[in-house]
Amino acid sequence: MIEKANSRSITTNQTGIHEKLDEVVQRHLKAEFKKPIAAHTQAAFDEVNEKVQAFNGPIILDSCCGVGESTANLAKLHPDALVIGIDKSAHRLDKHDVEYKQSDAGQYILVQADLNDFWRLVEQANWQPSHHYLFYPNPWPKSKHLQRRWHGAAIFPTIVAIGGRLEVRSNWQIYVQEFAQALALTGRSTKVSLYQAEQSITPFERKYWASGQQSYRLVIDL
């Protein structure tokens, strides 16, 4: 029996891909992102990096992991890997042990950090993850907020540089279409498709599906 939910669908003043997307992405591809790394993210990274360097197996990133349910699920799907779940919210991550802890399979670590800093440190340390998952990031659906979306942000070139098999999912089709177009500007081609599965992997995915909303995704080997 599928639980019923009442999750609001995305409301936006965009009718399609943002008219300034190409211009914004090209500008970020040509510029160096020079914002200083925050001390708390550097400290969090250093602690995790010790474990990553000592680990003999694939490294997987679960970015914007929220409460970490997806991180635990990914660890089950990739039992030979070390899955790193990253989210900026301590409030969300603190819910993990209470509601979502799954210790019967897999290896994973949850980290509180700013992804704008953490991703740059990952690139500098040359982690070379096998997979990078970006499930249901904040869509920032107002047109004026394009540069708050990951593909419209100054950090976008770093996401590409980190590499691995990138999978992006959203319940807003335009978000994934824009992400695909941003990737195309780096010379990488991928398609956006509907995503359906027997089981949801994140609380948001479960909620959206129970509300009758669809998921869209792209998968690309970087």
C-alpha positions in Angstrom: 0.0 0.0 0.0 1.5 3.4 -1.1 1.3 6.1 1.5 -0.5 9.3 0.4 1.4 12.5 0.7 0.7 16.1 -0.2 4.0 17.5 -1.3 3.6 20.8 -3.2 4.9 20.7 -6.8 7.5 23.2 -7.9 6.2 26.7 -8.7 8.4 28.8 -11.0 8.3 31.8 -13.3 10.4 29.9 -15.8 8.8 28.2 -18.8 11.9 26.4 -19.9 15.7 26.5 -19.6 16.9 29.9 -18.2 17.7 32.4 -21.0 21.0 33.3 -19.3 22.1 29.8 -18.5 24.8 29.6 -21.2 26.2 33.0 -20.4 26.4 32.3 -16.7 28.0 28.8 -17.1 30.5 30.0 -19.7 31.6 32.8 -17.3 32.1 30.3 -14.5 34.0 27.9 -16.7 36.5 30.7 -17.5 37.0 32.0 -14.0 38.7 30.6 -11.0 36.6 30.2 -7.8 38.7 32.0 -5.2 36.4 32.1 -2.1 38.5 31.1 1.0 37.7 27.6 2.4 35.9 27.9 5.7 37.8 26.5 8.7 35.0 24.2 9.8 34.8 22.6 6.4 38.6 22.2 6.2 38.6 20.5 9.6 35.7 18.2 8.7 37.4 17.3 5.4 40.7 16.6 7.0 39.0 14.1 9.4 37.2 12.3 6.6 40.3 12.4 4.2 42.3 10.3 6.7 39.6 7.6 6.5 39.4 7.9 2.7 43.2 7.6 2.3 43.3 4.6 4.5 40.4 2.9 2.6 41.2 0.4 0.0 38.2 0.5 -2.3 35.9 2.8 -4.3 34.8 6.2 -2.8 31.3 7.4 -3.5 29.9 10.9 -2.8 26.3 11.5 -1.8 26.1 15.3 -1.9 23.1 17.2 -0.3 22.4 14.0 1.6 19.9 15.6 4.1 19.2 13.1 6.9 21.5 10.6 5.3 18.9 7.9 4.4 20.2 7.9 0.8 23.8 7.5 2.1 22.8 4.4 4.1 20.9 3.0 1.1 23.8 3.7 -1.3 26.2 1.9 1.1 23.9 -1.1 0.8 23.9 -0.9 -3.0 27.7 -0.5 -3.0 29.0 -2.8 -0.2 32.6 -2.6 -1.4 32.7 1.2 -1.3 33.0 3.9 1.3 30.1 6.3 0.9 30.5 9.9 2.1 27.3 11.8 2.7 27.7 15.6 2.9 25.1 18.2 4.0 25.4 21.7 5.4 22.7 21.2 8.0 23.6 19.8 11.4 19.8 19.7 12.2 19.2 17.3 9.3 22.2 15.1 9.9 21.4 14.8 13.6 18.1 13.1 12.7 20.1 10.2 11.1 20.9 8.1 14.2 17.4 8.4 15.5 15.4 7.6 12.4 17.5 6.3 9.5 20.5 4.4 10.9 21.0 1.3 8.9 24.0 -0.7 10.1 23.2 -4.1 8.6 25.3 -3.5 5.4 27.7 -1.1 3.9 30.2 1.5 5.1 29.4 5.2 5.2 30.3 8.5 6.9 28.2 11.6 7.3 29.8 15.0 7.2 28.5 18.5 8.0 30.2 20.8 5.5 29.6 23.5 2.9 29.8 21.8 -0.5 31.2 24.9 -2.1 34.3 24.2 0.0 34.2 20.5 0.4 34.0 19.7 -3.4 37.1 21.9 -4.0 39.0 20.0 -1.3 37.9 16.7 -2.8 39.3 17.9 -6.2 42.6 19.1 -4.6 43.0 15.8 -2.7 42.3 13.9 -6.0 39.8 11.5 -4.4 38.5 10.4 -7.9 35.1 9.0 -6.7 33.6 6.1 -8.7 30.1 7.7 -8.3 28.7 11.1 -7.3 25.1 11.3 -6.4 23.1 14.6 -6.3 19.6 13.7 -5.3 16.9 16.4 -5.1 19.1 19.4 -4.4 17.3 22.7 -3.5 15.9 23.7 -6.9 15.8 27.5 -6.3 13.0 27.7 -8.9 12.7 31.5 -9.1 14.3 32.7 -12.3 16.4 35.3 -10.4 18.0 32.5 -8.4 19.7 30.7 -11.3 23.2 31.1 -9.7 22.0 29.4 -6.5 21.4 26.2 -8.5 24.5 24.0 -8.7 24.8 24.1 -12.5 24.5 27.9 -12.4 26.9 28.4 -9.4 30.6 29.2 -9.5 31.4 25.8 -8.1 30.0 24.0 -11.2 33.4 23.4 -12.9 34.6 21.7 -9.8 31.6 19.3 -9.8 32.7 18.3 -13.4 36.4 18.1 -12.4 35.7 15.8 -9.5 34.7 13.2 -12.0 33.0 9.8 -11.4 29.6 8.6 -12.6 27.4 11.6 -11.8 23.7 11.1 -11.2 21.4 14.0 -10.7 17.7 13.6 -9.7 15.0 16.2 -9.2 11.2 16.5 -9.3 11.7 19.6 -11.4 12.4 18.7 -15.0 13.9 22.1 -15.9 16.5 21.7 -13.2 17.9 18.5 -14.8 17.5 19.9 -18.3 19.6 22.9 -17.3 22.2 20.7 -15.6 22.4 18.7 -18.9 22.8 21.8 -20.9 25.5 23.1 -18.6 27.4 19.8 -19.0 27.0 20.2 -22.8 28.9 23.5 -22.5 31.8 21.5 -21.2 31.7 19.1 -24.1 29.8 16.3 -22.3 26.5 15.1 -23.7 23.8 13.4 -21.7 20.0 12.9 -21.8 17.4 13.7 -19.3 14.9 10.9 -18.6 12.0 10.0 -16.3 13.1 8.0 -13.3 10.9 5.4 -11.7 11.8 2.5 -9.3 10.2 0.0 -7.0 11.7 1.8 -4.0 12.6 5.4 -3.2 16.1 6.1 -1.9 15.5 9.4 -0.1 12.7 10.8 2.1 12.0 13.5 -0.5 11.8 11.0 -3.3 9.3 8.9 -1.2 7.3 12.1 -0.5 7.2 13.3 -4.1 6.1 9.9 -5.4 3.4 9.5 -2.8 2.1 12.9 -4.0 2.0 11.8 -7.6 5.0 13.8 -8.7 7.6 12.4 -11.1 11.3 12.3 -10.9 13.7 13.2 -13.7 17.4 12.3 -13.8 20.6 12.4 -15.8 23.5 10.0 -15.5 26.9 10.7 -17.1 30.4 9.3 -16.8 32.7 12.3 -16.2 
